């Protein structure tokens, strides 16, 4: 999610599906249940488990940083990896957000706002897939970093000044989430209107000319 290039925009190579980047992606997906158990144990009141949950979350985020980078640099980009990577990302962040709201640490509207944006962007990706791929923007990358930092801070059993600080970090994450989501909608609509595929379709319609109607009668009514 914080990689320099958008994995979805990288053409798949003829690499084997069984490789290190895909293994890191699957590892990130596999630790999601473990993270959930550590976070929710004893209703979130077990501080030691909360610390371990934060460690697991941080390690999973690190694998997200490096699986795409390794895949691109070593020519190991696969269709499986392009599909599994965003699924693993959303499973991890979605589980964290829902878990924090279940523990009453995070308002449900925050969780729903972020999840609706993430799911919506995924659906938009499929919607414009035939027209092209929208690369991740700087705002989107910043959103990912701040969002991960905010979730990590909420996972930790913090109070006092740090407890207040994490609220502000999450507020910034929510703002970036909404703004970048709206930007993605705008760019998706623009791409569908201006892509080479759309231009060819428009040219074909113009060359076909006006539709031919039925027999015309010149008789006065």
PyMOL commands that set and color helices and strands:
alter all, ss='L'
color gray80, all
select helices_A, chain A and resi 7-9+20-30+32-44+47-73+79-102+108-127+138-155+160-194+196-208
alter helices_A, ss='H'
color red, helices_A
deselect
rebuild
show_as cartoon
